[in-house]
């Protein structure tokens, strides 16, 4: 997924800023997008781990 973000950000910034000025904006866009993706992935991973605990019946053991 991160490679796709990098490619899309590079092409978009190249088209918007031109060949001489696209590198810095591309890096900014990549950092922002990966930060947003990280927050989403952390929430998704937390939900999946909770679902696994509930599914396996260990939810109450983990709380105590």
C-alpha positions as CSV (number, residue, x, y, z in Angstrom):
1,X,0.0,0.0,0.0
2,X,2.8,2.4,0.8
3,X,4.4,2.0,-2.6
4,X,1.1,2.8,-4.2
5,X,0.8,6.0,-2.1
6,X,4.4,7.0,-3.2
7,X,3.7,6.4,-6.8
8,X,0.4,8.3,-6.9
9,X,1.9,11.2,-4.8
10,X,4.9,11.4,-7.1
11,X,2.8,11.5,-10.3
12,X,0.3,14.0,-8.9
13,X,3.0,16.4,-7.6
14,X,4.9,16.1,-10.9
15,X,1.8,17.1,-12.8
16,X,1.0,20.0,-10.4
17,X,4.5,21.4,-9.6
18,X,6.5,20.4,-12.6
19,X,9.8,18.5,-12.9
20,X,11.9,21.1,-11.2
21,X,9.8,21.5,-8.0
22,X,7.9,18.3,-7.3
23,X,10.3,16.5,-4.9
24,X,9.6,18.3,-1.6
25,X,5.8,18.4,-2.0
26,X,5.9,14.7,-2.9
27,X,7.7,13.9,0.4
28,X,5.3,16.0,2.4
29,X,2.3,14.3,0.8
30,X,3.8,10.8,1.4
31,X,4.5,11.5,5.1
32,X,1.0,12.9,5.6
33,X,-0.7,10.0,3.9
34,X,1.4,7.3,5.6
35,X,0.7,9.0,9.0
36,X,-3.0,8.9,8.3
37,X,-2.7,5.3,7.1
38,X,-0.9,4.3,10.2
39,X,-3.6,5.6,12.5
40,X,-6.2,3.6,10.4
41,X,-4.1,0.5,10.6
42,X,-3.6,0.7,14.3
43,X,-7.4,1.0,14.9
44,X,-8.0,-1.9,12.5
45,X,-5.4,-4.1,14.2
46,X,-6.8,-3.3,17.7
47,X,-10.3,-4.3,16.5
48,X,-9.0,-7.5,15.0
49,X,-7.1,-8.5,18.1
50,X,-10.2,-7.8,20.3
51,X,-12.3,-9.9,17.9
52,X,-9.7,-12.8,18.1
53,X,-9.8,-12.6,21.9
54,X,-13.6,-12.6,22.0
55,X,-13.7,-15.5,19.5
56,X,-11.2,-17.6,21.5
57,X,-13.0,-16.8,24.8
58,X,-10.0,-15.1,26.4
59,X,-11.6,-11.6,26.7
60,X,-12.5,-12.0,30.3
61,X,-9.1,-13.5,31.2
62,X,-7.3,-10.6,29.6
63,X,-9.3,-8.1,31.6
64,X,-8.7,-9.6,35.0
